[in-house]
Amino acid sequence: MKILVATGPAHPLYFPVVPLAWALRAAGHEVLVTVPESFESTVSGSGLAMTPVHGPLDMGEVMALDREGRPVRVPDNDADMAAGVGAGFGRLAARTVDATVELVGRWRPDLVITDSYSFAAPAIAAGIHGVPWVKHVVGPGDLPVADAVERELAPELERLGLDKLPPPALVLDNCPPSLGDPVPGAQPVRYVPFGEPGAVPGWVHEPRTRPRLLVTLGSVQPQIGGIPMLGQMIQALASLDAELVVAVADHLVGKLGTLPDKVVAAGWISL
């Protein structure tokens, strides 16, 4: 089969679907990834073929600014968070939907796979061309963003002759049961981690006498106000008799303030 994998230009959206894409490729299927151009090097680094669906896009800008370029209000509760995130991904879809529809019509995949946030444009394209699409959950605590995405995309849906987003043929849930509740109606699949290639620092293998704890907030939370919380976690854990390894982007380490002696700022390292 020809399978199109379409996600947004962000590591938390793309990395969870890479193992599935490689499993399909290893099974003999033709796999093509489509993302905005700014994520081309990341996709190429994962070893998969890629075609851009838009020029360079900054996900931070897409989420922070409305269609007129005005800053959006930062949500302060779960309901507003789902609505705000959904609207942001609706804006992403508004920019990419026409090119995605054109790509699906030209390449004619047998199946479209997308993540559980940037799914709208691939879903619309698949629905217009009669291709089934699969939603791949990206991890525990997925926000219910579909309604907000649909509201934001109302002008594009009307222009394309649709009154709502086409539903997925299948939902895949790779979240380990110990980390979250099952997604209703989803097909459970095994979680397989993926990360970019990287060198393992020599100190990782040196003898140690204390337990080692790893603390990270991933690549998104530090950019949206998570640094103070990370700093508080570090200070709280520093009282333990343990080595504390903090995995955060190098340019953010300085924002954590003075770190205790037992803390190692490791940058991004291979887990």
C-alpha positions in Angstrom: 0.0 0.0 0.0 0.9 3.7 -0.3 0.7 5.3 3.1 0.9 9.0 3.8 2.0 10.1 7.3 1.0 13.7 8.0 1.8 15.5 11.3 2.6 19.0 12.5 6.1 20.4 12.7 6.9 19.5 16.3 8.8 16.6 17.9 5.9 15.6 20.3 3.7 15.2 17.2 6.1 13.4 14.9 8.2 11.2 17.0 5.4 9.0 18.4 4.3 7.9 14.9 7.9 7.2 13.6 8.0 3.6 14.9 4.6 2.8 13.2 5.9 4.4 10.0 9.0 2.2 10.1 7.0 -0.9 10.9 4.9 -0.3 7.8 7.9 0.4 5.7 9.6 -2.8 6.9 6.4 -4.7 6.0 6.8 -3.6 2.4 4.6 -0.6 2.2 5.5 2.7 0.6 5.6 5.4 3.2 5.7 9.1 2.6 5.8 11.7 5.4 4.4 15.2 4.8 5.0 18.1 7.2 5.8 21.8 6.8 9.2 22.6 5.4 10.7 23.7 8.7 10.6 20.1 9.9 12.4 18.6 6.9 15.7 17.9 8.5 14.0 16.1 11.5 12.1 13.8 9.2 15.1 13.1 7.0 17.0 12.3 10.2 14.5 9.6 11.0 15.3 7.9 7.7 11.9 8.4 6.0 11.0 10.0 2.7 9.4 13.4 3.1 7.6 16.0 1.0 6.7 19.5 2.4 3.1 20.5 2.6 3.8 24.2 3.4 6.7 26.5 3.7 8.5 27.0 7.0 6.1 27.2 10.0 6.8 28.0 13.6 4.5 26.0 15.8 5.0 28.5 18.7 3.8 31.3 16.5 0.8 29.3 15.2 -0.3 28.5 18.7 0.4 32.0 20.2 -1.2 34.3 17.5 -4.7 34.2 16.0 -5.3 34.6 12.2 -4.9 38.3 12.4 -1.6 38.0 14.2 -3.0 39.1 17.6 -1.7 37.3 20.8 -4.2 34.8 22.1 -5.0 34.6 25.8 -3.0 32.0 27.8 -5.5 29.4 29.2 -5.6 29.0 32.9 -7.9 25.9 33.2 -8.4 22.5 31.5 -11.4 23.5 29.5 -9.8 26.7 28.1 -6.6 24.8 27.5 -8.4 22.3 25.2 -10.2 25.1 23.4 -7.0 27.1 23.0 -4.9 24.2 21.8 -7.7 23.1 19.5 -8.0 26.6 17.9 -4.2 26.6 17.4 -4.2 23.4 15.6 -7.2 24.6 13.6 -5.0 27.6 12.5 -2.3 25.1 11.5 -4.8 23.1 9.4 -6.1 26.3 7.8 -2.6 27.0 6.5 -1.9 23.4 5.2 -5.3 22.1 4.1 -5.2 23.1 0.5 -1.7 21.7 -0.1 -2.7 18.5 1.7 -5.8 18.0 -0.4 -3.7 18.6 -3.5 -1.0 16.1 -2.3 -3.5 13.4 -1.5 -5.2 13.8 -4.8 -1.9 13.7 -6.7 -0.1 10.9 -4.8 -3.3 8.8 -4.2 -2.4 7.0 -0.9 -4.3 4.0 0.2 -4.2 5.2 3.8 -3.5 8.4 5.7 -2.0 8.3 9.2 -1.9 11.4 11.4 -1.4 12.4 15.1 -4.2 13.3 17.5 -3.6 17.0 17.3 -2.6 18.1 13.8 -5.1 15.7 12.2 -7.6 18.1 10.6 -6.0 18.9 7.3 -5.1 15.2 6.6 -8.6 14.2 7.7 -10.2 16.7 5.3 -8.0 15.6 2.4 -8.6 12.0 3.1 -12.4 12.5 3.3 -12.5 14.5 0.0 -10.6 11.8 -1.9 -12.3 8.8 -0.2 -9.2 7.6 1.6 -9.5 6.1 5.1 -7.5 7.9 7.8 -6.1 6.7 11.1 -5.6 8.8 14.2 -2.5 7.9 16.2 -2.6 9.1 19.9 0.6 10.8 20.8 0.7 10.1 24.6 -1.1 10.2 27.9 -3.5 13.0 28.6 -4.5 13.9 25.1 -6.7 17.0 25.2 -10.2 16.8 23.6 -9.5 19.3 20.9 -11.7 18.1 18.0 -14.6 20.5 18.6 -12.3 23.5 18.9 -10.4 22.5 15.8 -13.7 22.2 13.9 -14.9 25.7 15.1 -11.7 27.3 14.0 -11.8 25.6 10.6 -15.5 26.5 9.9 -14.6 28.8 6.9 -12.4 26.2 5.3 -14.9 23.4 5.9 -17.7 25.5 4.3 -15.4 26.4 1.3 -14.6 22.7 0.7 -18.3 21.6 1.0 -18.0 19.9 4.4 -20.1 20.5 7.5 -17.7 18.7 9.8 -14.4 16.8 10.0 -14.5 13.3 8.5 -14.2 10.7 11.3 -11.2 8.4 11.5 -11.5 4.8 10.4 -9.4 3.7 13.3 -7.8 5.2 16.4 -4.5 3.8 17.7 -3.6 4.2 21.3 0.1 3.6 22.2 -0.1 4.9 25.7 1.0 2.3 28.3 -2.0 1.4 30.5 0.1 2.3 33.6 0.4 5.9 32.4 -3.2 6.7 31.4 -6.7 5.6 30.9 -7.5 3.8 27.6 -8.9 5.9 24.8 -12.5 4.8 24.3 -12.9 2.8 21.1 -9.2 2.8 20.3 -7.1 -0.1 19.2 -4.2 -0.5 21.8 -0.8 -0.8 20.2 2.6 -1.4 21.9 4.6 1.8 22.8 7.9 2.0 21.0 10.1 5.0 21.8 11.9 7.0 19.2 14.4 9.8 19.5 17.0 11.5 17.3 20.4 9.8 17.1 22.9 11.2 19.6 26.1 10.4 21.4 25.9 9.0 25.0 28.1 11.0 27.3 31.0 9.1 28.9 29.9 10.0 32.5 26.7 7.9 32.0 28.8 4.7 32.2 31.1 5.8 35.1 30.7 4.0 38.4 28.3 5.7 40.9 27.3 5.2 44.4 24.0 7.0 44.4 20.7 6.5 42.5 20.4 8.6 39.3 17.2 10.5 38.7 16.3 12.0 35.3 14.1 15.1 35.2 12.7 16.6 31.9 9.7 18.5 30.8 10.2 17.6 27.1 10.5 20.2 24.4 7.2 22.0 24.7 6.5 22.8 28.3 9.8 24.8 28.8 8.7 27.1 26.0 5.2 27.9 27.5 6.1 28.8 31.0 7.3 25.5 32.4 10.8 26.6 33.4 9.8 27.9 36.9 8.1 24.6 37.6 11.2 22.7 36.5 13.3 24.8 38.7 11.1 24.0 41.7 11.3 20.3 40.9 15.0 20.5 40.8 15.3 22.3 44.2 12.9 19.8 45.8 14.7 16.7 44.5 18.1 18.1 45.3 17.5 17.3 49.0 17.6 13.5 48.1 20.7 11.5 48.3 20.7 11.0 44.5 22.4 12.3 41.3 19.9 14.5 39.5 20.2 14.7 35.7 18.2 17.4 34.0 17.4 17.0 30.3 16.5 20.4 28.8 17.7 22.4 25.8 21.1 24.0 26.4 19.8 27.5 25.8 17.3 27.1 28.6 19.7 25.9 31.3 20.7 29.4 32.2 17.0 30.2 33.0 17.1 27.6 35.8 19.3 29.7 38.0 22.2 28.3 40.1 22.0 24.5 40.1 23.0 22.5 43.2 26.3 20.6 42.9 24.7 17.2 42.5 22.7 18.3 39.5 24.0 17.5 35.9 22.6 19.7 33.1 22.8 17.2 30.3 21.1 19.0 27.5 19.3 16.6 25.1 20.6 13.1 25.5 19.6 9.8 24.1 17.4 7.9 26.6 
